[in-house]
Structures are given as structure tokens and as C-alpha cells.
Amino acid sequence: MSSAAAPDPSRAAAPAERGVIDLLGLLAYAELVSFFRLASDAELAPTLEDKAELAAFAATEQAHHQLLRRRLVELGVDPEDAMRPFVAPLDAWHARTTPQTWVESLVKAYVGDGIAADFYRQIAELTDEETRELVAGVLSEEGRAEFIAAKVKQAVTDDPALAGRLALWARRLVGEALSQAQRVAVDRPRLAELLAEGESGETGRNGDLAAVSRIFARLTDAHNSRLQAMGLAG
């Protein structure tokens, strides 16, 4: 049983803090889902070494999820309440991007999770120091990116015909991830406000969403480096 103090239901979040709570709730659910996905991918891995690596990555995601839950409790917020608004949109994204092979699942873990992590980091940069440090630690990949990139690159080397299909799959993942992130920003305006303030000081609903759109456009730049790392760049 956790020794963390129970949330104080009488403690209402200040307006500026609401964006932080949304960020932590979003990231907490994303880490939980990532744990289940990586554990499932581990079962499909072709070698015992690959199974062990992915199982270790999954365990790390679960540990990160617990860190985020504890921080939400410290803020006087019920972690379940903080995560609940993001269950449907994240589940919908995963349902639309179900991989058909183990290699596709690796590309999804690298590209899809990678661009989502870029999005979370952009928001965290505009929050308090403790939140920035927590998010940076939670999003540290600890060798996962290198492992996945090497596995995909080897698969493409062994079967060059995979390259085109996997590149198309990666582009689809990025498009779906950005579309879903935009929908989350629309539904959770405090997140959009944080991004807009950091982008150009714009305020108001239209300004918030315009700033978010510009940030999403920049996030695609990192996509090309990920393709290159996996040997999928044109």
C-alpha cells in the first residue's frame, strides 16, 4: 500500500496550475499505456534477448507512471481524475494505429512515442522547475531509442523491401499523433494556453490554437532524424 498522502478534495487548482495538472495527467496515462504496449511487444519479440530488453523498457514506463501519480497526489489531485480526460483520445489514437508486425510495433514505439514526447517537453518547458525536471526524467529513453533504431535498421538491411512500407507507416503515425494532439489541445484549453504563452504571448482561443499549430509543424522536424536513425530516410 502506498504511503503517499491522500489527495485533499478541498484543494482547488489555481488557473496557472491547471495546465500542469493536465500535463501530468496526460503523461501519466501515456506512460501506463506505453507499459502495456511494450509488455505486449516483448511477447512478440523474436529472441529472448529482445524480449528481455522490451520487458525492461516496459518496467521503466511503469516506474515513471508511479512517479507521476505521486506528484499528482502531492499537488492534492486524484491521479484517476487527472488521467480520465485523456483516456478516450489516447485509446482512440492507439486503436487507429495498431501495428500488424513486430517491426511495425517498434516503429510506432520510436516514432509515435517520440513525437508525443517532443510535445510533452514543449509544454513542460513552460512550467515550474520541479515539473520540468520530473517530465525530463520521465521522458528519458534510457537506451530505448538506440535499441529500436538498431533493430529496425537491421530488419531493413535484411529485407530492403520493408523500407518503403515502414516509411509510409511512420508518416501515418506522425500525422495521426499530431491530429490527436491538436484535438487534446482543443479539449484542454489550459494546455493550449501554456503553449501559446511560450510561443508568442498570444492570448485568446484563436491565438492559442494558432500557436499550437505552429509548434506541431516544428515537431515534424525531429521526425526526419528518427527516420534516418532507422534507415528509412529517402
C-alpha positions as CSV (number, residue, x, y, z in Angstrom):
1,M,0.0,0.0,0.0
2,S,1.3,3.4,-0.9
3,S,2.4,5.7,1.9
4,A,1.6,8.9,-0.1
5,A,-0.9,11.2,1.5
6,A,-4.4,11.1,0.1
7,P,-5.4,14.0,-2.1
8,D,-7.2,16.9,-0.5
9,P,-10.5,17.2,-2.4
10,S,-11.0,20.8,-1.0
11,R,-7.8,22.0,-2.7
12,A,-8.8,23.6,-6.0
13,A,-6.1,24.0,-8.6
14,A,-5.2,27.6,-9.4
15,P,-5.7,28.6,-13.1
16,A,-2.0,28.5,-13.9
17,E,-1.6,25.2,-12.2
18,R,-4.4,23.6,-14.2
19,G,-2.2,23.3,-17.2
20,V,0.4,21.5,-15.2
21,I,-2.1,19.1,-13.8
22,D,-3.4,18.4,-17.3
23,L,0.2,17.8,-18.5
24,L,0.9,15.3,-15.6
25,G,-2.4,13.5,-16.1
26,L,-1.8,13.2,-19.8
27,L,1.7,11.9,-19.4
28,A,0.7,9.6,-16.6
29,Y,-1.9,7.8,-18.8
30,A,0.5,7.8,-21.7
31,E,3.2,6.1,-19.6
32,L,0.6,3.5,-18.4
33,V,-0.4,2.7,-21.9
34,S,3.2,2.5,-23.0
35,F,3.9,0.0,-20.3
36,F,1.1,-2.3,-21.6
37,R,2.2,-1.9,-25.2
38,L,5.9,-2.6,-24.6
39,A,5.0,-5.6,-22.5
40,S,2.8,-6.9,-25.3
41,D,5.6,-6.2,-27.8
42,A,8.0,-8.2,-25.6
43,E,5.8,-11.2,-26.0
44,L,6.1,-11.0,-29.8
45,A,9.8,-10.4,-29.9
46,P,11.7,-13.0,-31.9
47,T,14.6,-13.6,-29.5
48,L,14.9,-14.0,-25.7
49,E,17.3,-11.0,-25.7
50,D,14.8,-8.8,-27.4
51,K,12.0,-10.0,-25.1
52,A,14.2,-9.1,-22.1
53,E,15.1,-5.7,-23.4
54,L,11.5,-4.7,-24.1
55,A,10.3,-6.1,-20.8
56,A,12.9,-3.9,-19.1
57,F,11.7,-0.8,-21.0
58,A,8.1,-1.7,-20.0
59,A,9.1,-1.8,-16.4
60,T,10.7,1.6,-16.7
61,E,7.5,3.0,-18.1
62,Q,5.5,1.6,-15.1
63,A,8.0,3.2,-12.7
64,H,7.6,6.6,-14.5
65,H,3.8,6.2,-14.2
66,Q,4.1,5.8,-10.5
67,L,6.3,8.9,-10.2
68,L,3.7,11.0,-12.0
69,R,0.9,9.6,-9.8
70,R,2.8,10.5,-6.7
71,R,3.4,14.0,-7.9
72,L,-0.3,14.5,-8.6
73,V,-1.1,13.3,-5.1
74,E,1.4,15.9,-3.8
75,L,-0.5,18.5,-5.7
76,G,-3.7,17.5,-4.0
77,V,-5.1,15.9,-7.1
78,D,-6.7,12.5,-7.6
79,P,-4.5,10.8,-10.3
80,E,-7.5,9.0,-11.7
81,D,-9.3,12.3,-12.2
82,A,-6.2,13.8,-13.8
83,M,-5.8,11.0,-16.2
84,R,-9.5,10.4,-17.1
85,P,-9.9,13.2,-19.7
86,F,-7.1,11.6,-21.8
87,V,-8.2,8.0,-21.8
88,A,-10.6,8.3,-24.7
89,P,-8.3,10.3,-27.0
90,L,-5.2,8.2,-26.4
91,D,-7.1,5.0,-26.7
92,A,-8.6,6.2,-29.9
93,W,-5.1,7.0,-31.3
94,H,-3.8,3.6,-30.4
95,A,-6.8,1.9,-31.9
96,R,-6.2,3.8,-35.2
97,T,-2.5,2.9,-35.3
98,T,-2.5,-0.8,-34.4
99,P,0.7,-2.4,-35.8
100,Q,0.5,-5.5,-37.9
101,T,4.0,-6.8,-37.3
102,W,6.6,-6.7,-34.6
103,V,8.8,-4.3,-36.6
104,E,5.8,-2.0,-37.1
105,S,5.3,-2.0,-33.4
106,L,8.9,-0.9,-32.9
107,V,8.5,1.9,-35.4
108,K,5.4,3.0,-33.5
109,A,7.2,3.0,-30.2
110,Y,10.0,5.1,-31.7
111,V,8.2,7.5,-34.0
112,G,4.8,7.8,-32.3
113,D,6.0,7.9,-28.8
114,G,8.9,10.1,-29.9
115,I,6.8,12.9,-31.4
116,A,4.4,12.7,-28.4
117,A,7.4,13.1,-26.1
118,D,8.5,16.2,-28.0
119,F,5.1,17.6,-27.5
120,Y,5.2,17.0,-23.7
121,R,8.7,18.5,-23.5
122,Q,7.4,21.7,-25.3
123,I,4.7,22.1,-22.6
124,A,7.0,21.3,-19.7
125,E,9.5,23.9,-20.7
126,L,6.8,26.5,-19.9
127,T,6.1,25.2,-16.4
128,D,7.8,25.4,-13.0
129,E,11.3,23.9,-12.4
130,E,10.0,20.8,-10.5
131,T,7.6,19.9,-13.2
132,R,10.3,20.4,-15.9
133,E,12.7,18.1,-14.1
134,L,10.0,15.5,-13.5
135,V,8.9,15.4,-17.1
136,A,12.5,15.3,-18.4
137,G,13.2,12.3,-16.2
138,V,10.1,10.5,-17.2
139,L,10.7,11.1,-20.8
140,S,14.3,9.9,-20.7
141,E,14.6,6.9,-23.1
142,E,17.5,5.2,-21.3
143,G,18.7,3.3,-24.4
144,R,15.3,2.5,-25.9
145,A,15.7,4.7,-28.9
146,E,19.0,3.2,-29.8
147,F,17.8,-0.3,-29.3
148,I,14.7,0.2,-31.5
149,A,16.5,2.1,-34.2
150,A,19.1,-0.6,-34.5
151,K,16.5,-3.4,-34.7
152,V,14.5,-1.6,-37.4
153,K,17.7,-0.7,-39.4
154,Q,18.8,-4.3,-39.3
155,A,15.3,-5.5,-40.4
156,V,15.5,-3.1,-43.4
157,T,19.0,-4.3,-44.2
158,D,17.8,-7.9,-44.2
159,D,14.8,-7.1,-46.3
160,P,15.1,-3.8,-48.2
161,A,11.5,-4.1,-49.4
162,L,10.4,-3.2,-45.9
163,A,11.9,0.3,-46.1
164,G,9.1,1.9,-48.2
165,R,6.3,0.3,-46.2
166,L,7.8,1.2,-42.9
167,A,8.5,4.8,-44.1
168,L,4.8,5.2,-45.0
169,W,3.8,3.7,-41.7
170,A,6.0,6.2,-39.9
171,R,4.5,9.1,-41.8
172,R,1.0,7.9,-40.9
173,L,1.9,7.6,-37.2
174,V,3.2,11.2,-37.2
175,G,0.0,12.5,-38.9
176,E,-2.2,10.7,-36.5
177,A,-0.2,11.8,-33.5
178,L,-0.3,15.4,-34.5
179,S,-4.1,15.3,-35.2
180,Q,-4.7,13.7,-31.9
181,A,-2.6,16.2,-30.0
182,Q,-4.5,19.1,-31.7
183,R,-7.8,17.5,-30.5
184,V,-6.4,17.3,-27.0
185,A,-5.4,20.9,-27.1
186,V,-8.9,21.9,-28.2
187,D,-10.5,19.9,-25.4
188,R,-8.0,21.0,-22.7
189,P,-7.5,24.8,-23.3
190,R,-5.1,25.2,-20.4
191,L,-2.5,23.1,-22.3
192,A,-3.1,25.3,-25.4
193,E,-2.7,28.4,-23.3
194,L,0.6,27.3,-21.9
195,L,2.0,26.6,-25.4
196,A,0.6,29.9,-26.8
197,E,2.2,31.9,-24.0
198,G,5.6,30.3,-24.7
199,E,5.2,30.6,-28.4
200,S,4.4,34.3,-28.8
201,G,2.4,35.6,-25.9
202,E,-0.8,35.2,-27.9
203,T,-4.0,35.0,-25.8
204,G,-7.5,34.0,-26.7
205,R,-8.9,30.9,-28.2
206,N,-7.8,31.5,-31.8
207,G,-4.4,32.7,-30.8
208,D,-3.9,29.6,-28.6
209,L,-4.7,27.2,-31.3
210,A,-2.7,29.1,-34.0
211,A,0.4,28.9,-31.7
212,V,-0.2,25.2,-31.1
213,S,-0.4,24.6,-34.8
214,R,2.9,26.3,-35.4
215,I,4.5,24.2,-32.7
216,F,3.1,21.0,-34.2
217,A,4.6,21.9,-37.5
218,R,8.0,22.3,-35.9
219,L,7.7,18.9,-34.2
220,T,7.8,17.2,-37.6
221,D,11.4,18.3,-38.0
222,A,12.6,15.6,-35.5
223,H,10.7,13.0,-37.5
224,N,13.3,13.1,-40.2
225,S,16.1,12.4,-37.8
226,R,14.2,9.4,-36.5
227,L,13.7,8.1,-40.0
228,Q,17.4,8.4,-40.7
229,A,18.3,6.6,-37.5
230,M,16.1,3.7,-38.6
231,G,17.4,3.7,-42.1
232,L,14.1,4.8,-43.5
233,A,15.0,8.2,-44.9
234,G,14.7,8.7,-48.6
